[in-house]
Amino acid sequence: MNTPLPMNQALQVFAMRAAARAEAEAQSSYRNFLIVAPGPAGAATAPDEKVRELAQHLNQDGYAYVAHPSQREMEDDPSGVRYLPLRHDLPAFGVMTAVIVIGDPAWAALAAATYPEADIFLM
């Protein structure tokens, strides 16, 4: 059975993109994880202990970042997790592996638009 030419071309493009992605992942062993913890509206408290534990766990497999509205400026904790201010948009990264959004579908939608290659999780 012959596959139509446009389908062949689409399959070739897909295969080339998959190969390029695999090659880039092999060359680059680092992974970026972003946790977006917006908290309730007007929240002024720091991310809870579960968010900190998750960030520290993810930091073992790459670089973990936590964006939260109570964070005034960029700051690293002793384990290497980077805390970032969360304002009206998400931090800009070259490559994001996964984004975990805590309890806010609007931020999850923004994360999907901002980081189209990343896996987005709404928890």
Buried (B, 14 or more C-beta within 10 A) or exposed (E): EEEEEEEEEEEEEEEEEEEEEEEEEEEEEEBBBBBBBBBEEEBEEBBEEEBBEBBBEBBEEBBBBBBBBBBEEEEEBEEEBBBBBBEEEBBEBEEBBBBBBBEBEEBBEBBBEBBEEBEBEBE
